[in-house]
Amino acid sequence: MTKQRLRICALYPELMNIYADRGNLLMLERRCQWRGIGFDLAPVTLGDELRDEYDLYYMGGGQDADQRRCAADLVALKASALRCGAARGAVVLGVCGGYQLLGHSYELADDLVEGVGLLDVTTLRDPGPRLIGAVAVQLPEGTIAGFENHGGRTRLGEAQEPLGRVLHGHGNDGRSGLEGARSANVIGTYVHGPLLPKNAWFCDWLIATAVGLEPGTLAPLDDELEAAAHQTALRVAGVRSPA
């Protein structure tokens, strides 16, 4: 049995937890436990020191007011440790508001919310309608599907790699056909629902990468229910699953 241990830092879990994003942490925990992989979860919130000692840093989505509070704290107290973690290869996953805070900035009316700049993206609040509904995205490794609901339009820098290509839904801005962003092990996405319970393969990719294993080398699990959840999410998005 493997002796690996996954150490996760959940950033602002009581504030950045909209649309059941906490389910992502539960999914990571259960799939580690079922494989005999040790699991440590440390919540880190406003005013807390962030130490550079984790394998995976996770930040979910939140309301605009909470996101502003977290952004100021993130930049002032936690950015240095988060950048050090990313530089040594730790996985950093941001969902929706967390994704926006991994970028350079989020413009809200006359207010510019500064991010940590781990991803070369900027987000603007467009006067148009919210980008909401089922979403499916093609990554190089597979498909992810879920739900999106965001007013911000995120633009990628010229050299910034997207997370994937939109198969159905709006993605970053409703126009480019791109969703999320990825720089090495730093990943941002707008896919909620929550993300990982509907996309078990992606959860396993994150675990393997975070503990230093080749993706696909984790012990297999009985994923009948997880596969059904993934197929349902794809069908809701109007995407036919691969044969």
N, C-alpha and C positions, 0 to 999 in steps of 0.2 A: 504494500500500500504506500502511496506517495506520502512524503513527509513535508510537502510544501505548505506554506502558510500565507494567506492573503490578508494584508493589512490595508484597510480602507479608511479614508477620511471622508466623512460626509459634511460638506460645508453648508452651514445654515439650514439644517434639516427641518427646523420648525417654521422657517420663513419661506424657503424656496422648495415648496412641496405641493404645487398645484397639479391638478389632473392626475392624482395617484402616483406621482413620481417616486414616492417612498417604496412602491412596489419593485422598483429597480434594485434597491438594496436588499430586499427580501429574496429576490430571485438570485442574486449573487451569493447570498448566504446559503440558501438551500442547495444550490448546485455544488458549492464547495463542500458542504456537509455530506452530501450523498456520495461524494468521491473520497472522503477522508482527508480533505484539505482543510487545514486550520483556518479559522476566520476571526479576525479582530476588526471591530467597527468602532471608530472614534468620532463622535459628533463634535464639531468645532464651529462656534457661532460668534456673534458680535462680541468684540472685546477679548476673545481668546487668542493666545499665541498659537501660531501654526508652525509645527516642526517638520523638517524635511526628513521624514522617516516612514512614509507610507508607499505602498505599491500602486494604489489607485486613489485618485482624488475625484469626488463626485459632487456636482452641484446641479440641482434641479431648477424648475421654473417657479416664478412667483409674480405677485401683483406688482404694478409699477412702484408703488410707495415702498414696499418691502425691498424691491430690487435696488432702489436708490440707497436705502440704508445699508444693504449688504455691499453694494459697490464701493461706497466710501470706506467701509471697514476692510474690504478685500484689498483695495489699493494701499491703504495706510499700514495695515498690520500683517497681511498675509501674502502679498504679491511676491516678495523676495523668496520665501520658502517654496511657493508654488512654482516659480520659475526654476529654482534649483531642482525640484523634483522632476519637472518635465525634462530638464537638461540631462539628467542621469538616466532617463528612460522610463520613469514612472508613467502610468496611464492617467490622463486627465480627461474626464468626460463631463461635458456641460450640456444640459437639455434646456432648450427654449431660453428663458432668462439667463440660465447658467451659460449657455452658448454665447449669448450676447456679451456677457461680462468677460468671456475669454478673449474677446476682440479688443479693438482699440477704444471704441466709444459707442454709446447709444444716445442718439439725439432725440430728446423728448420736448417738443415745442421749443421754448427758448432755453431749455436746460440740457447741458451736455454731460451725460453720465460716463465717467471714465472707466475703462476696463483695464485688464492686466496685459493685453497685447500678446498673448501666446498664439493667437490666430490673427492673420492679416485680414481682418474683416472690420467693417463699420456698419452700424445699423441706424437707419433713419425711421422716424414715425411718419408714414405717408398719410395724407388726408383721405385716401381711398378706404374701401371696406377692409375689415379684418380678413386675414387669410385663414380660413377655417374649413375643416372637413377631414375626410379620410385621406391618407397619404401613403404612397408606396414608393420606395427608392431602390434603385439598382446600385449596389456597391460592387467593386471588383470581386469580392468574396461571396456575394449572395444578395438576397433582397431583405429589406426591412420594411415593415408596414405598421401603421398605427393611426394617430390622430394629431392634427396640428391646429393651433389657434393662436395667432400672433398678429399684432398690428404693425410690428416693426418689419422693415424691408432690409435685409442684410446683403451687403455687397462685398464680394471677394476682391482682395488685392490682385494685381496682375499675375503674380506667381503663386497665389494661394490655391491649393488643391481642394476641390469640393469633397464632401464625404461620398456623394453619389449623384446619380442622374434621376430626375423625377419621372416615375412611370405614371403616376396619377397624383393630383393635388397641386399645391402651389410652390412648395419648397422655399428657398431663401427670399424670393421677391415676387413670385407670381409670374415672372417673365423669362428668366434666364434658363429655366429647365434644370437648375442645379439645386441640390439640397445639402445643407450642412457644410462643414469644413474639416479638413484633417491636415495636421502637420506632425509627422512621425506618430507618436502615441497620444497626441493631443487631439481630441475629437469634440466637435460641436454639432448639434442637430436640433431640429424643431419637432422631432417625432416623439409624441407623448403616448399615453394610452394604457398603462405605461409602456415604455419602449421594450424592456428586456423580457418580460413574461410573454410577449407576443413574438419574440425573435430570439429563441433560445440559442441558436447558433451564434448570434452576435454576443450574447452573454458569455458563452464559452470562449469566444475569441478574446474578449476582454480579460477573462480569468487567466487564460493561458499566457497571454502577452504580459500581464501584470506579474505573474510568478516566474516568468522567464522560460516558458516552454514554447515549443513550436505549436502554432494553432493546429488543431486537429489531432493532437496527441493525448488529450485528456481521455480518461476512461469513459466509454460510452454509457449512456443512461437510457432507461425506458422512457422515451420522449413521445409517447402516443398522444398525450394530452397537449403537450407543448407544440407538437406538429399540427394538431387540429386548431389550436389557437392561432398559429401563424397562417394556416390556410384560410381561416375565417377572416383574419385581418386583410389578407390579400383579396379575398372575394368582395369584402365590403368596399375596398378601393377599386373594384372592377378590374383587377389584374389576374390573369390566368396564371396559375402556378406552373413551374417547369414540369415536364413530363418525367 
